[in-house]
């Protein structure tokens, strides 16, 4: 496994001309046992995989990517690896998060564990900004489906650093921007049942439901948000994104919601041959435009 110093050499090395990016590198998210771990299996060992842009192409922006999967599996290809590569092509350093999910070794409910993983990922990236050649004030999070719920939770539940932990825990976990693709937002009537059960259990307390209904947790400190959804999504209704958009507008948070009429849930970047002929295939272009408006793609 590469150390942060070696990663830095790959990220910012002496050459200035763009060359092929380094191979992705997976690292443990915690140096010791993960908080709230229930065992010692792979499920309780979250990781962060680094995808570096080609040398000379990096623009200083970084994104933690949270694949979806209903908090029961992780769609690591089309909502992880492919997304990281898309970001790399635009000069963005990507970090794909393998956060904790329900499995044989870890039954529901997950509770706070996934949020702790997302917060730790943001802290880790920001704490090592110099080594990765990134701007600590341009660290965002991008989530899909249940990963979108996790990303929206990290977007609304954050702190400026914890006392009593290691040096990484002392760093802020507030993302500087948030990208939410067909996200689960609410734990209320419009939620995705499987995600809710895996995260909170079959009969969660009302206060817990409120805490993780992220449309209720938006404040004026919530960072700028880009939302993407389709109207025909039957797994996670578009009402989730609309609720979050409305909450952002209420609190003066910059927000953009892009809704396409057609497109199934879990469409990722909509880059399959059959999808490329559909209007929804343009949604990444909308995102790229928004990122440019937010000054996230310039050096």
C-alpha positions as CSV (number, residue, x, y, z in Angstrom):
1,X,0.0,0.0,0.0
2,X,1.3,3.4,-0.9
3,X,1.9,6.0,1.8
4,X,0.6,9.6,1.5
5,X,4.1,10.8,0.6
6,X,4.3,8.4,-2.3
7,X,0.9,9.4,-3.4
8,X,2.0,13.0,-3.3
9,X,4.9,12.2,-5.6
10,X,2.5,10.6,-8.1
11,X,0.1,13.5,-7.8
12,X,2.3,16.5,-8.1
13,X,5.7,15.2,-9.3
14,X,8.3,17.3,-11.1
15,X,6.8,16.8,-14.6
16,X,4.3,19.4,-15.8
17,X,3.2,17.7,-19.1
18,X,0.1,15.5,-18.7
19,X,0.8,11.8,-18.7
20,X,-1.2,8.7,-17.9
21,X,-2.7,8.8,-14.4
22,X,-1.4,6.5,-11.7
23,X,-3.2,3.3,-10.8
24,X,-5.9,3.7,-8.2
25,X,-4.6,3.1,-4.6
26,X,-6.8,1.7,-1.8
27,X,-6.0,2.6,1.8
28,X,-7.7,1.9,5.1
29,X,-9.9,4.8,6.3
30,X,-8.9,4.3,10.0
31,X,-5.5,3.4,11.4
32,X,-7.1,1.4,14.2
33,X,-10.5,-0.4,14.6
34,X,-13.3,1.6,13.0
35,X,-15.6,3.4,15.5
36,X,-18.9,1.5,16.0
37,X,-17.4,-1.7,14.4
38,X,-19.2,-4.8,15.4
39,X,-16.6,-7.3,14.2
40,X,-13.3,-7.7,12.4
41,X,-14.5,-8.6,9.0
42,X,-14.2,-6.7,5.7
43,X,-17.6,-5.0,6.2
44,X,-16.2,-3.2,9.2
45,X,-13.0,-2.1,7.5
46,X,-14.0,0.9,5.3
47,X,-11.4,2.1,2.7
48,X,-10.7,5.1,0.5
49,X,-9.5,4.5,-3.1
50,X,-7.5,7.4,-4.6
51,X,-7.8,8.2,-8.3
52,X,-5.3,10.8,-9.4
53,X,-5.6,12.9,-12.6
54,X,-2.7,12.8,-15.0
55,X,0.3,14.8,-13.9
56,X,0.0,18.4,-14.9
57,X,-3.8,18.1,-15.3
58,X,-4.9,18.3,-11.6
59,X,-6.8,21.6,-10.8
60,X,-6.8,21.3,-7.0
61,X,-10.4,20.2,-6.6
62,X,-11.1,16.9,-4.8
63,X,-14.3,14.8,-4.5
64,X,-15.2,11.9,-2.2
65,X,-17.5,9.6,-4.1
66,X,-20.2,7.5,-2.4
67,X,-21.6,4.7,-4.6
68,X,-25.2,3.6,-4.0
69,X,-26.7,0.3,-3.1
70,X,-29.4,0.7,-0.5
71,X,-26.9,0.5,2.3
72,X,-26.8,-3.2,1.5
73,X,-24.2,-3.3,-1.3
74,X,-22.0,-0.8,-3.2
75,X,-22.2,-0.1,-7.0
76,X,-18.5,0.4,-7.1
77,X,-18.2,0.4,-10.9
78,X,-20.8,2.7,-12.6
79,X,-21.2,4.8,-9.4
80,X,-17.6,4.6,-8.2
81,X,-14.8,3.8,-10.7
82,X,-16.5,5.4,-13.7
83,X,-17.3,8.5,-11.8
84,X,-13.7,8.8,-10.5
85,X,-12.5,8.5,-14.1
86,X,-14.9,11.2,-15.2
87,X,-13.6,13.5,-12.5
88,X,-10.0,12.7,-13.4
89,X,-10.6,13.7,-17.0
90,X,-11.6,17.1,-15.8
91,X,-8.6,17.5,-13.5
92,X,-10.4,16.6,-10.3
93,X,-8.8,14.2,-7.8
94,X,-11.3,11.5,-6.8
95,X,-11.6,9.3,-3.7
96,X,-14.1,6.4,-3.8
97,X,-15.4,5.5,-0.4
98,X,-16.1,2.0,0.6
99,X,-18.4,2.8,3.6
100,X,-20.0,0.4,6.0
101,X,-23.1,-1.5,4.8
102,X,-25.3,-4.2,6.0
103,X,-24.0,-7.8,5.4
104,X,-23.7,-11.2,7.0
105,X,-21.1,-9.9,9.4
106,X,-23.0,-6.7,10.2
107,X,-26.8,-6.8,10.5
108,X,-29.0,-3.7,10.4
109,X,-29.3,-1.1,11.6
110,X,-26.1,0.6,10.7
111,X,-26.9,3.7,12.6
112,X,-24.2,6.4,12.6
113,X,-21.4,4.2,11.1
114,X,-21.7,5.2,7.5
115,X,-21.8,8.9,8.4
116,X,-18.7,8.5,10.5
117,X,-17.0,7.0,7.4
118,X,-18.0,9.8,5.1
119,X,-16.9,12.4,7.7
120,X,-13.6,10.6,8.1
121,X,-13.1,10.5,4.4
122,X,-13.5,14.3,4.0
123,X,-11.2,14.9,7.0
124,X,-8.6,12.5,5.5
125,X,-8.6,14.2,2.2
126,X,-8.4,17.7,3.7
127,X,-5.8,16.8,6.2
128,X,-3.5,15.5,3.4
129,X,-4.3,18.3,0.9
130,X,-0.7,19.3,0.5
131,X,0.4,15.8,-0.2
132,X,-2.3,15.2,-2.7
133,X,-1.8,18.6,-4.4
134,X,-5.4,19.8,-3.7
135,X,-7.0,22.9,-2.2
136,X,-8.4,22.1,1.3
137,X,-11.2,24.6,0.5
138,X,-12.3,22.7,-2.6
139,X,-13.2,19.3,-1.1
140,X,-16.7,18.1,-2.1
141,X,-18.8,14.9,-1.9
142,X,-20.8,13.1,-4.5
143,X,-23.3,10.4,-3.8
144,X,-25.7,8.2,-5.7
145,X,-29.0,6.8,-4.4
146,X,-28.3,5.6,-0.8
147,X,-24.8,7.0,-1.3
148,X,-26.7,10.2,-2.1
149,X,-28.4,9.9,1.3
150,X,-25.0,9.5,2.9
151,X,-23.6,12.4,1.0
152,X,-26.6,14.6,1.9
153,X,-26.1,13.5,5.5
154,X,-22.5,14.6,5.4
155,X,-23.7,17.8,3.8
156,X,-26.0,18.6,6.7
157,X,-24.3,16.9,9.6
158,X,-20.7,18.2,10.1
159,X,-18.3,19.8,12.5
160,X,-15.2,21.9,12.5
161,X,-13.1,19.1,14.1
162,X,-13.3,16.8,17.1
163,X,-11.3,16.9,20.3
164,X,-9.6,13.9,21.8
165,X,-9.0,12.0,18.5
166,X,-6.1,11.9,16.1
167,X,-4.8,14.7,13.9
168,X,-7.3,13.8,11.2
169,X,-10.3,14.0,13.5
170,X,-9.3,17.5,14.4
171,X,-9.9,18.6,10.8
172,X,-13.3,20.0,9.6
173,X,-15.6,17.5,7.9
174,X,-17.8,20.1,6.2
175,X,-17.8,19.5,2.4
176,X,-17.3,22.6,0.3
177,X,-19.9,21.4,-2.3
178,X,-22.2,18.5,-2.7
179,X,-23.4,16.5,-5.8
180,X,-26.4,14.3,-5.2
181,X,-27.6,11.9,-8.0
182,X,-31.0,10.4,-7.6
183,X,-30.5,10.6,-3.9
184,X,-32.5,9.2,-1.0
185,X,-33.0,12.3,1.1
186,X,-35.9,11.7,3.4
187,X,-36.6,8.9,5.9
188,X,-40.3,9.9,5.7
189,X,-43.0,8.7,3.3
190,X,-41.0,9.3,0.1
191,X,-38.0,7.3,1.3
192,X,-36.5,4.1,-0.1
193,X,-37.6,1.4,2.3
194,X,-34.6,-0.8,2.0
195,X,-32.2,2.0,2.6
196,X,-34.2,3.2,5.6
197,X,-34.4,-0.3,7.1
198,X,-30.7,-1.0,6.6
199,X,-29.7,2.4,8.1
200,X,-32.2,2.8,10.9
201,X,-33.9,-0.6,11.4
202,X,-37.5,-1.7,11.0
203,X,-39.0,0.5,13.7
204,X,-36.8,3.5,14.2
205,X,-37.5,6.2,16.8
206,X,-39.2,9.3,15.5
207,X,-36.3,11.5,16.5
208,X,-33.9,9.2,14.5
209,X,-36.1,9.4,11.5
210,X,-36.1,13.2,11.8
211,X,-32.3,13.3,12.2
212,X,-31.7,11.4,9.0
213,X,-34.4,13.2,7.0
214,X,-31.9,15.6,5.6
215,X,-34.4,18.0,4.1
216,X,-35.1,18.9,7.7
217,X,-31.4,19.4,8.5
218,X,-30.5,22.1,6.0
219,X,-29.2,25.4,7.4
220,X,-27.5,28.5,6.1
221,X,-24.2,26.7,6.5
222,X,-25.0,23.9,4.1
223,X,-22.6,24.1,1.1
224,X,-23.7,24.6,-2.5
225,X,-25.6,21.6,-3.9
226,X,-26.2,20.1,-7.4
227,X,-29.1,17.6,-7.6
228,X,-30.0,15.2,-10.5
229,X,-33.0,13.0,-10.7
230,X,-35.5,11.6,-13.3
231,X,-39.2,11.9,-13.1
232,X,-39.9,8.3,-13.8
233,X,-37.6,7.0,-11.0
234,X,-39.8,4.5,-9.1
235,X,-37.2,3.3,-6.6
236,X,-36.3,6.7,-5.2
237,X,-39.1,9.2,-6.0
238,X,-38.0,12.6,-7.4
239,X,-39.8,14.2,-4.5
240,X,-36.6,13.5,-2.5
241,X,-34.6,15.9,-4.6
242,X,-37.4,18.4,-4.7
243,X,-37.6,18.4,-0.9
244,X,-33.9,19.1,-0.6
245,X,-34.0,21.8,-3.2
246,X,-36.8,23.6,-1.4
247,X,-35.0,23.4,1.9
248,X,-31.8,24.8,0.3
249,X,-33.8,27.7,-1.2
250,X,-35.5,28.4,2.1
251,X,-32.1,28.8,3.8
252,X,-30.4,30.7,1.1
253,X,-28.1,27.8,0.0
254,X,-27.1,27.9,-3.7
255,X,-28.8,24.9,-5.3
256,X,-29.4,23.6,-8.8
257,X,-31.8,20.7,-9.5
258,X,-31.8,19.0,-12.9
259,X,-34.8,16.7,-13.7
260,X,-35.2,14.6,-16.8
261,X,-38.5,13.0,-17.7
262,X,-37.1,9.6,-18.7
263,X,-34.4,7.5,-17.1
264,X,-34.4,4.5,-14.7
265,X,-33.0,4.6,-11.2
266,X,-29.3,3.7,-11.0
267,X,-28.4,5.2,-14.4
268,X,-25.0,6.4,-13.2
269,X,-23.4,8.7,-15.8
270,X,-25.9,7.4,-18.4
271,X,-23.1,6.4,-20.7
272,X,-24.4,3.0,-22.0
273,X,-25.1,2.8,-25.7
274,X,-28.8,2.7,-25.3
275,X,-28.7,5.6,-22.8
276,X,-26.5,7.9,-25.0
277,X,-29.4,8.6,-27.4
278,X,-31.6,9.7,-24.4
279,X,-31.8,13.3,-23.2
280,X,-30.8,12.1,-19.7
281,X,-27.3,11.4,-21.1
282,X,-26.7,15.1,-21.0
283,X,-26.9,15.3,-17.2
284,X,-23.1,15.1,-16.7
285,X,-22.8,18.0,-19.0
286,X,-25.1,20.0,-16.8
287,X,-23.0,19.0,-13.8
288,X,-19.8,20.1,-15.5
289,X,-21.3,23.5,-16.3
290,X,-22.4,23.9,-12.7
291,X,-18.9,22.9,-11.5
292,X,-17.4,25.6,-13.8
293,X,-19.9,28.1,-12.4
294,X,-18.7,27.2,-8.9
295,X,-15.0,27.7,-10.1
296,X,-14.2,24.1,-9.3
297,X,-12.6,23.1,-12.6
298,X,-10.1,25.9,-13.0
299,X,-6.6,25.7,-11.5
